């Protein structure tokens, strides 16, 4: 699976590594995105899900809109496209 990541610094194609969260796969490629708790509590890793779908490893407690995900506690089901502010 592939994760397309758009940040203020550019757009990147990131391979998803089995066993990782979405956030961990992004970080493996040296892409800096905000994160903090890594457990779905704080919402720092919130981003917009443009396309694709994800599953949550744990139910998040942070508030997210319908078109947002928390990358720290998700794994993609298919290719996904994400936009970080």
Secondary structure, 3 states (H helix, E strand, C coil): CEEEEEECCEEEEEECCCCCCHHHHHHHCCCCCCCCCCCCCCCCCEEEEEECCEEECCCCCCCCCCCEEEHHHEEECCCEEEECC
